[in-house]
């Protein structure tokens, strides 16, 4: 079973913490609806259909994902907490998934990550990203939310 922020909050509430009530009242930071159970469930299904073949059924990525292969391509990175997905703000991740890595990075960057903008709607891409984010440990979610906050201030 995949953990989402609501489940983590319920555990905190049962433990007698009042922080959950405060956290639930605050909106999620960024574009990804990772606290919306229906959107996370939709994202999980879409991830299985469109992403898992490369990024792994458990978001584990491909082996040696930081090393270029013989053709100069980087393998698919993990999207779990061991990867670097959470180091980027939502808007940048949305652009990468929509347009593909090569289009966003430019130069002679080589990647097999195609853009999904012609295959999935923006809402569907956001749902996939919500699913991915919902699997991260709370500490990683907090760091990612801070990255989103800083990115929105920098605009």
Sine and cosine of phi, psi and omega as CSV:
sin_phi,cos_phi,sin_psi,cos_psi,sin_omega,cos_omega
0.00,0.00,0.68,-0.73,0.00,-1.00
-1.00,0.09,0.67,-0.74,0.02,-1.00
-1.00,0.02,0.73,-0.69,0.13,-0.99
-0.86,-0.50,0.23,-0.97,-0.09,-1.00
-0.85,0.53,-0.54,0.84,0.00,-1.00
-0.88,0.47,-0.68,0.74,0.03,-1.00
-0.89,0.46,-0.67,0.75,0.01,-1.00
-0.90,0.43,-0.63,0.78,0.01,-1.00
-0.92,0.39,-0.61,0.79,0.02,-1.00
-0.89,0.45,-0.62,0.79,0.05,-1.00
-0.88,0.47,-0.70,0.72,0.00,-1.00
-0.89,0.45,-0.64,0.77,0.00,-1.00
-0.90,0.43,-0.69,0.72,0.02,-1.00
-0.90,0.44,-0.48,0.88,0.01,-1.00
-0.98,0.19,0.04,1.00,0.05,-1.00
1.00,-0.03,0.11,0.99,-0.02,-1.00
-0.99,0.17,0.67,-0.74,0.06,-1.00
-1.00,-0.03,-0.10,0.99,-0.04,-1.00
-0.89,0.46,-0.51,0.86,-0.02,-1.00
-0.87,0.49,-0.69,0.72,0.00,-1.00
-0.87,0.50,-0.63,0.78,0.02,-1.00
-0.93,0.37,-0.70,0.71,-0.02,-1.00
-0.90,0.43,-0.65,0.76,-0.03,-1.00
-0.91,0.42,-0.49,0.87,-0.01,-1.00
-0.97,0.23,-0.35,0.94,-0.02,-1.00
-1.00,0.06,0.68,-0.74,0.03,-1.00
-0.94,0.33,0.44,-0.90,0.08,-1.00
-0.90,0.44,0.59,-0.80,-0.02,-1.00
-1.00,-0.02,0.78,-0.63,0.04,-1.00
0.97,-0.25,-0.22,-0.98,-0.10,-1.00
-1.00,-0.07,-0.38,0.92,-0.13,-0.99
-0.99,0.11,0.84,-0.54,-0.02,-1.00
-0.99,0.17,0.86,0.51,-0.13,-0.99
-0.95,0.30,-0.16,0.99,0.06,-1.00
-0.98,-0.18,0.00,1.00,0.00,-1.00
-1.00,-0.08,0.97,-0.24,-0.12,-0.99
-0.83,0.55,-0.64,0.77,-0.03,-1.00
-0.92,0.39,-0.66,0.75,-0.01,-1.00
-0.95,0.32,-0.59,0.81,0.06,-1.00
-0.90,0.44,-0.69,0.72,0.01,-1.00
-0.89,0.46,-0.68,0.74,0.06,-1.00
-0.89,0.46,-0.68,0.73,0.02,-1.00
-0.89,0.46,-0.61,0.79,0.03,-1.00
-0.89,0.46,-0.69,0.73,0.02,-1.00
-0.90,0.43,-0.71,0.70,0.01,-1.00
-0.90,0.43,-0.63,0.78,0.05,-1.00
-0.86,0.51,-0.72,0.69,0.00,-1.00
-0.86,0.50,-0.62,0.79,-0.04,-1.00
-0.97,0.24,-0.61,0.79,-0.20,-0.98
-0.89,-0.45,-0.30,0.95,-0.17,-0.99
-0.85,-0.53,-0.54,0.84,-0.15,-0.99
-0.88,0.47,-0.50,0.87,-0.01,-1.00
-0.85,0.53,-0.57,0.82,0.02,-1.00
-0.98,-0.18,-0.71,0.71,-0.12,-0.99
-1.00,0.00,-0.04,1.00,0.08,-1.00
1.00,-0.03,0.57,-0.82,-0.01,-1.00
-0.92,0.39,-0.41,0.91,0.03,-1.00
-0.95,-0.31,0.36,0.93,-0.01,-1.00
0.90,0.43,0.38,0.92,-0.13,-0.99
-0.99,0.12,-0.19,0.98,-0.01,-1.00
0.95,0.31,-0.06,-1.00,0.02,-1.00
-1.00,-0.06,0.42,-0.91,0.03,-1.00
-0.86,0.52,0.53,-0.85,0.05,-1.00
0.80,0.60,0.67,0.74,-0.10,-0.99
-0.91,0.41,-0.21,0.98,0.03,-1.00
-0.99,-0.12,-0.01,1.00,-0.03,-1.00
-0.92,-0.39,0.78,-0.63,0.03,-1.00
-0.91,0.42,0.57,-0.82,0.04,-1.00
-0.99,0.12,-0.08,-1.00,-0.06,-1.00
-0.87,0.49,-0.43,0.90,0.01,-1.00
-1.00,-0.03,0.02,1.00,0.03,-1.00
1.00,0.01,0.15,0.99,-0.01,-1.00
-0.99,-0.12,0.60,-0.80,0.13,-0.99
-0.99,0.12,0.71,-0.70,0.09,-1.00
-0.90,0.44,0.27,-0.96,0.00,-1.00
-0.90,0.44,0.79,-0.61,0.00,-1.00
-0.98,0.21,0.33,-0.95,0.11,-0.99
-0.95,0.31,0.46,-0.89,0.10,-1.00
-0.94,-0.35,0.12,0.99,0.10,-0.99
-0.99,0.13,-0.15,-0.99,-0.07,-1.00
-0.92,0.39,-0.27,0.96,0.00,-1.00
-0.99,0.15,-0.23,0.97,-0.02,-1.00
-1.00,0.01,-0.28,-0.96,-0.02,-1.00
-0.90,-0.44,0.10,0.99,-0.01,-1.00
-0.80,0.60,-0.72,0.70,-0.08,-1.00
-0.95,0.33,-0.09,1.00,0.06,-1.00
-0.99,0.15,-0.12,0.99,-0.08,-1.00
-0.91,-0.41,0.59,-0.81,0.04,-1.00
-0.93,0.38,0.39,-0.92,-0.05,-1.00
-0.81,0.59,-0.70,0.71,-0.06,-1.00
-0.87,0.49,-0.64,0.77,0.02,-1.00
-0.93,0.37,-0.68,0.73,0.03,-1.00
-0.90,0.44,-0.66,0.75,0.04,-1.00
-0.87,0.50,-0.68,0.73,0.01,-1.00
-0.90,0.43,-0.66,0.75,0.01,-1.00
-0.89,0.45,-0.72,0.69,-0.02,-1.00
-0.93,0.37,-0.60,0.80,-0.01,-1.00
-0.94,0.34,-0.71,0.70,-0.14,-0.99
-0.96,-0.27,-0.29,0.96,-0.05,-1.00
0.99,-0.13,0.45,-0.89,-0.07,-1.00
-0.90,0.43,-0.72,0.70,-0.05,-1.00
-0.87,0.50,-0.66,0.75,0.00,-1.00
-0.91,0.42,-0.57,0.82,-0.06,-1.00
-0.99,0.11,-0.61,0.79,-0.04,-1.00
-0.99,0.16,-0.67,0.74,0.02,-1.00
0.98,0.22,-0.25,-0.97,-0.02,-1.00
0.86,0.51,-0.60,-0.80,0.04,-1.00
-0.98,-0.22,0.46,0.89,0.06,-1.00
-0.90,0.43,0.75,-0.67,-0.03,-1.00
-0.89,-0.45,0.75,-0.66,-0.01,-1.00
-0.44,-0.90,0.51,-0.86,0.11,-0.99
-1.00,0.05,-0.02,1.00,-0.03,-1.00
-0.97,0.25,0.97,-0.24,0.04,-1.00
-0.98,0.17,0.25,-0.97,0.12,-0.99
-0.99,0.13,0.60,-0.80,-0.01,-1.00
-0.95,-0.30,0.16,0.99,-0.05,-1.00
-0.89,0.46,-0.42,0.91,0.04,-1.00
-1.00,-0.04,-0.09,1.00,-0.04,-1.00
-0.95,-0.32,-0.68,0.73,-0.02,-1.00
-0.89,-0.45,0.54,-0.84,0.09,-1.00
-0.96,0.28,0.25,-0.97,0.06,-1.00
-0.86,0.50,-0.64,0.77,0.03,-1.00
-0.88,0.48,-0.67,0.74,0.02,-1.00
-0.91,0.41,-0.65,0.76,0.05,-1.00
-0.89,0.45,-0.68,0.73,0.04,-1.00
-0.88,0.47,-0.60,0.80,0.05,-1.00
-0.91,0.42,-0.67,0.74,0.05,-1.00
-0.87,0.50,-0.71,0.70,-0.01,-1.00
-0.92,0.38,-0.54,0.84,0.07,-1.00
-0.90,0.43,-0.68,0.73,0.05,-1.00
-0.86,0.51,-0.75,0.66,-0.01,-1.00
-0.85,0.53,-0.76,0.65,-0.04,-1.00
-0.90,0.44,-0.55,0.84,-0.03,-1.00
-0.91,0.42,-0.30,0.96,-0.02,-1.00
-1.00,0.01,-0.22,0.98,-0.06,-1.00
-0.97,0.26,0.53,-0.85,0.09,-1.00
-0.87,0.49,0.45,-0.89,-0.06,-1.00
-0.81,0.59,-0.64,0.77,0.00,-1.00
-0.87,0.48,-0.66,0.75,0.02,-1.00
-0.93,0.37,-0.65,0.76,0.05,-1.00
-0.86,0.51,-0.69,0.72,0.01,-1.00
-0.89,0.46,-0.68,0.73,0.04,-1.00
-0.89,0.46,-0.71,0.71,0.00,-1.00
-0.89,0.45,-0.64,0.77,0.06,-1.00
-0.89,0.46,-0.62,0.79,0.06,-1.00
-0.90,0.43,-0.65,0.76,0.07,-1.00
-0.87,0.50,-0.69,0.73,0.03,-1.00
-0.89,0.45,-0.66,0.75,0.01,-1.00
-0.89,0.46,-0.73,0.68,0.01,-1.00
-0.90,0.44,-0.63,0.77,0.01,-1.00
-0.90,0.43,-0.59,0.80,0.00,-1.00
-0.96,0.29,-0.47,0.88,0.04,-1.00
-0.97,0.25,-0.54,0.84,-0.04,-1.00
-0.96,0.29,-0.22,0.98,-0.06,-1.00
-0.95,0.30,0.00,0.00,0.00,0.00
